[in-house]
Amino acid sequence: MTDHDFPSQDEISWSLLHEIERRGGSIVVSECGHEIAEALADEFGLTDSQRELEMSDGRNHWWNWVRWARKRRVQTGHLSNRYRGVWTITDKGRAAIQPISSR
């Protein structure tokens, strides 16, 4: 994996759902959004260089990538965007990440 080669949006978005579920199903981004990004970076084995990579406008590229992954799960109905700055897993999201054997 090179500095610019992050996991796919699909991979990140599923891991994001699991991480939010582990934290009770809802997070306030201003309180722990960057912790989630770090947990996902750890999960995917990102290097320090990948974690610190900045976009041309100075924003952190990895954090931006995680936020796009979140948007993907909002579009599929797995996360709610009802409240600004709060990422909440929906019933559909919980069902999607539930082990098949327990459905």
C-alpha positions in Angstrom: 0.0 0.0 0.0 1.5 3.3 -1.0 1.0 6.6 0.7 -1.9 7.4 -1.6 -3.3 3.9 -1.7 -6.0 3.6 0.9 -8.5 0.7 1.3 -11.6 0.9 -0.9 -14.5 3.1 0.2 -16.5 -0.1 0.5 -14.0 -1.7 2.9 -13.8 1.4 5.0 -17.5 1.9 5.1 -18.2 -1.6 6.4 -15.5 -1.3 9.0 -16.9 2.1 10.0 -20.3 0.6 10.6 -18.7 -2.1 12.9 -16.7 0.6 14.8 -19.8 2.7 15.4 -21.7 -0.3 16.6 -18.9 -1.2 19.0 -19.2 2.3 20.4 -22.9 2.0 21.2 -24.4 2.7 17.7 -24.0 6.4 17.7 -21.1 8.8 17.9 -20.7 12.6 18.1 -18.1 13.3 15.5 -16.6 16.3 17.3 -16.0 14.1 20.4 -14.6 10.9 18.8 -14.6 11.2 15.0 -10.8 11.3 14.9 -10.5 8.4 17.3 -12.7 6.4 14.9 -10.4 7.4 12.0 -7.4 6.2 14.0 -9.1 2.9 14.9 -9.8 2.3 11.3 -6.3 3.3 10.3 -5.0 0.8 12.8 -7.3 -1.9 11.4 -6.1 -1.4 7.9 -2.4 -1.1 8.9 -1.9 2.4 7.6 1.5 3.9 7.9 2.2 7.2 9.7 2.8 8.7 6.3 -0.6 7.6 5.1 -2.3 8.9 8.2 -0.6 12.3 7.9 -1.0 12.8 4.2 -2.7 16.1 3.4 -4.8 17.1 0.4 -3.9 20.2 -1.6 -6.1 22.3 0.6 -4.4 21.2 3.8 -7.1 18.8 5.0 -6.2 15.4 6.2 -6.7 12.9 3.3 -7.5 9.9 5.5 -10.1 11.7 7.6 -11.6 12.9 4.3 -11.7 9.4 3.0 -13.4 8.1 6.2 -16.0 10.9 5.9 -16.7 9.8 2.3 -17.1 6.2 3.5 -19.7 7.4 6.0 -21.6 9.2 3.2 -21.7 5.9 1.3 -23.4 4.2 4.2 -25.9 7.1 4.6 -26.8 6.7 1.0 -27.4 3.0 1.5 -29.5 3.6 4.6 -27.1 2.0 7.0 -26.3 5.3 8.8 -28.6 8.2 9.6 -27.8 11.8 8.9 -30.7 13.1 10.9 -28.6 15.2 13.2 -25.6 17.2 12.0 -22.4 15.9 13.5 -23.9 12.7 14.8 -23.3 9.4 13.0 -26.0 6.8 14.0 -26.3 3.3 12.8 -29.8 2.4 11.6 -31.8 -0.8 12.0 -30.9 -1.6 8.4 -27.2 -1.0 9.2 -27.4 -3.3 12.3 -29.0 -6.0 10.2 -26.4 -5.7 7.5 -23.5 -6.2 9.9 -25.2 -8.9 12.0 -23.6 -12.3 11.6 -25.6 -14.4 9.2 -26.0 -17.2 11.8 -27.8 -14.9 14.2 -30.3 -13.5 11.7 
